[in-house]
Amino acid sequence: MQDVLFKVCIFGDGGVGKTTLVNRYLTGLFKGDTRVTIGINFHLKKLEVDGKKVSLQIWDFAGERRFRSLFPNFVRGANGGIFMYDITRYSSLKNISEWLKIFKESSKNEEQEIPLIMVAGKLDLEFKRTVSRKYGLETARYNGFYGFIECSAKSGQNVEVAFKTIARILMEKADLS
């Protein structure tokens, strides 16, 4: 079987750890001095899921408000998405409705619903947690996310799980599982 390619957008407020998460996934290394994303970063990662070769085009979108008007252009053609928030910053969940509205409006011309998962980052800062796991899970369910994962780019905990989860969901939606 040939590789299957999926475009995945990762989005959420600025400073929640999107770029750090993507970098950890791509390189296996934690880089704590990541600079603010200007616009969007694009990456390609090949992986194997359930014995099948998958390529993920990962579109890491800047979370700062000044870039939000650009977001709809990058959502078009997406197969899936990852909404990310920071467990130590309750305010990083505050804009979830706005992010989801933009994502869904920008992808409404797609043939089918685009699956999204919610990823809670900075699990290594459990001692500073302001968003409980229970509340994150309830928010994910309420908003119709296909999955919920807590992870840490610093420790590496559940980083690969997050990307394999979205890849597996996309394969099921494409009837490739």
WOVEN-V379273 format. One record per residue. PHI is phi in whole degrees, 0 to 359 (* if undefined). PSI is psi in radians with two decimals (* if undefined). OMEGA is omega in whole degrees, 0 to 359 (none if undefined). Layout:
BEGIN
phi	psi	omega
PHI	PSI	OMEGA
PHI	PSI	OMEGA
END
This chain:
BEGIN
phi	psi	omega
*	2.41	177
285	2.83	175
300	2.53	172
252	2.45	185
246	2.28	177
233	2.38	174
267	2.16	181
236	2.18	177
262	2.29	174
251	2.21	188
214	2.86	181
152	3.08	182
301	2.78	177
295	2.52	174
82	0.13	181
276	-0.22	177
108	0.34	182
299	-0.90	182
295	-0.71	179
297	-0.70	178
297	-0.83	180
297	-0.78	180
298	-0.71	179
297	-0.74	180
295	-0.75	183
287	-0.68	188
249	-0.32	184
79	0.08	182
245	2.62	175
260	2.22	178
238	1.80	187
283	-0.25	184
258	0.66	181
295	2.39	178
276	2.80	178
300	2.35	177
288	2.29	177
260	1.86	180
79	-1.68	183
207	2.57	171
244	2.54	183
236	2.35	181
221	2.75	176
234	2.29	180
226	2.24	176
260	2.39	179
212	2.97	177
244	2.27	179
232	2.08	179
52	0.72	177
81	0.06	181
246	2.53	180
275	2.24	182
231	2.41	172
246	2.25	176
253	2.16	168
271	1.97	183
256	2.06	180
255	1.86	182
267	1.88	186
264	2.39	178
298	2.42	183
265	-0.15	182
293	2.51	184
305	-0.63	184
295	-0.32	180
261	-0.13	187
301	-0.54	181
293	-0.35	179
278	-0.37	188
305	-0.80	182
304	-0.62	180
295	-0.53	182
272	-0.33	179
286	-0.58	182
306	2.29	180
85	0.02	180
289	2.50	175
265	-0.43	182
197	3.01	181
210	2.78	176
234	2.02	172
267	2.25	183
238	2.46	173
225	2.98	184
253	2.13	183
295	-0.27	181
264	-0.01	182
228	1.63	181
306	-0.62	182
297	-0.36	181
288	-0.20	174
264	-0.26	185
302	-0.62	184
266	0.26	184
302	-0.72	181
297	-0.72	179
295	-0.79	179
299	-0.80	181
294	-0.66	179
299	-0.84	179
299	-0.80	182
298	-0.86	184
291	-0.68	178
293	-0.64	182
286	-0.39	183
249	0.19	186
292	-0.29	178
274	-0.04	178
290	2.73	184
292	-0.54	180
220	2.89	179
301	2.45	180
265	2.08	182
290	2.44	178
234	2.53	170
241	2.73	177
253	2.28	179
239	2.18	177
261	2.09	184
259	2.98	177
71	0.64	179
299	-0.41	177
293	-0.26	178
258	0.63	180
311	-0.66	182
293	-0.25	177
252	0.15	185
304	2.33	173
239	-0.20	177
244	1.99	181
291	2.69	176
302	-0.75	181
301	-0.78	181
294	-0.71	177
299	-0.79	179
296	-0.76	178
298	-0.71	179
296	-0.72	178
298	-0.81	180
296	-0.80	182
301	-0.65	183
268	0.12	174
75	0.44	178
291	2.62	180
279	-0.25	180
192	2.85	179
220	2.25	182
221	2.37	171
258	2.42	183
212	3.01	176
221	2.06	175
291	-0.50	182
292	-0.88	181
273	-0.34	183
90	-0.09	183
302	2.13	175
64	0.21	179
295	-0.91	180
295	-0.61	179
302	-0.74	181
301	-0.85	183
287	-0.63	177
292	-0.58	178
297	-0.86	180
294	-0.66	178
297	-0.77	180
297	-0.75	178
298	-0.76	180
295	-0.66	178
295	-0.72	178
297	-0.76	180
297	-0.60	180
273	0.05	180
61	0.73	180
248	0.04	184
280	*	none
END
